[in-house]
Amino acid sequence: MSDDSQTQRKQAALDYHAEPKPGKIALEISKACDTQQELSLAYTPGVAEPVRAIHENQEDAFRYTSKGNLVAVITDGSAVLGLGNVGAMAAKPVMEGKGVLFKKFADVDVFDIEVDTQDTDEFVQTVVNIAPTFGGINLEDISAPRCFEIEKQLIEKLDIPVFHDDQHGTAIIIAAALVNALELQGKSLADAKIVCVGAGAAAIASMKLLKGMGADVTRIRMIDRTGVIHTGRSDLNEYKQEFAVETSERTLADAMQDADVMIGVSGPGIVNEDMIASMADKPVVFALSNPDPEIHPDVVKSVRDDVIMATGRSDFPNQVNNVLGFPFIFRGALDVRASCINLEMQIAAVNALAALAHEEVPEAVLQSYGWSKAQYGPDYIIPTPFDHRLADLVPAAVAKAAVDSGVAQAPYPAHYPAQ
């Protein structure tokens, strides 16, 4: 990209966020307030009645307030996109953007909240103190390993869904795409040798989910800055230790030998041509570092003609995009008032996403991407965010799993598809 193009792109992004008024989200009134009578209902004296009702029965907050459709998108700004620790204030545009996606794709309302502390206990207590406002908590852009402890504590302390999208949202989309990619390559998750390049939040959550779906942990090779995570290392935190295996492999190149799958959630240019060439027949390569992948798709295709490839970019086939997950997962969780988003609900989302890719692609989706056709195959292993069927299928699957696993506090909605 030329310097002029980069300048124009930067200015277009700034103009988008500044005009016609600053920011990307705003509040709207959901009830009429145009007469003296409506004003008296919206505020005093009428508002006293739901106050009394909720004081008597806390569950009535879901009936008389927006709590049941309101998610907090919360960050400390410690791991924002690929920009690093930019702080709470600079993270606000991303949190607003998350709010746009929640509302656009699943009609979930959002307050974005930027917490100006990077002390774990202080952050957790802040979230606990404001949690009564919300039906769910979406943690965002919090650095590892603190994000694991923060999420763990909040899940233990709160009775509403707490979901760190950088962990579980990424994991769910990766898993859905991998299920289909392995199927197309004639391989099974249980038998696949999987190399995970990276050992941060997304990497650990992705491998935990795959393990929960049947992947053999002894055939997983997780790679951090030191190399392969193995049982002989003494420098591993508790989260990495789960994936320490007995192996003589020490480097990424060692691990890639005869690997069936490479999942990159690390940084650009880490994987080279020789590593791709050394993989097993019919490999799966997910180079998800964004915007610059661990290895460029064109390079991969120049080395192997039997590969299925995915990236985090929208300008190549098979984009692994979290917007396929979190709006619809929260929609389903909120609609049955789930107390958490458990493994069963996550796997249900994986299966719903994977199954939808097998269906005929609607004409409206083709038009939105400028495609003449698209069908299940090596270049279409996962649905696109603009597939309207996501809004029906994924929330329904998540809601049913919540009900079936006993974490729902409301019945499966009558307006959902029959299960």
Secondary structure, 3 states (H helix, E strand, C coil): CCHHHHHHHHHHHHHHHHCCCCCCCCCCCCCCCCCHHHHHHHCCCCCHHHHHHHHHCHHHHHHHCCHHHEEEEEECCCCECCCECCCHHHHHHHHHHHHHHHHHHHCCEEEEEECCCCCHHHHHHHHHHHHHHCCEEEECCCCCCHHHHHHHHHHHHCCCCEEEHHHHHHHHHHHHHHHHHHHHCCCCCCCCCEEEECCCHHHHHHHHHHHHCCCCHHHEEEEECCEECECCCCCCCHHHHCCCECCCCCCHHHHHCCCCEEEECCCCCCCCHHHHHCCCCCCEEEECCCCCCCCCHHHHHHHCCCCEEEECCCCCCCECCHHHCHHHHHHHHHHCCCCCCCHHHHHHHHHHHHHHCCCCCCHHHHHHHCCCCCCCECCECCCCCCCCCHHHHHHHHHHHHHHHCCCCCCCCCCCCCCC
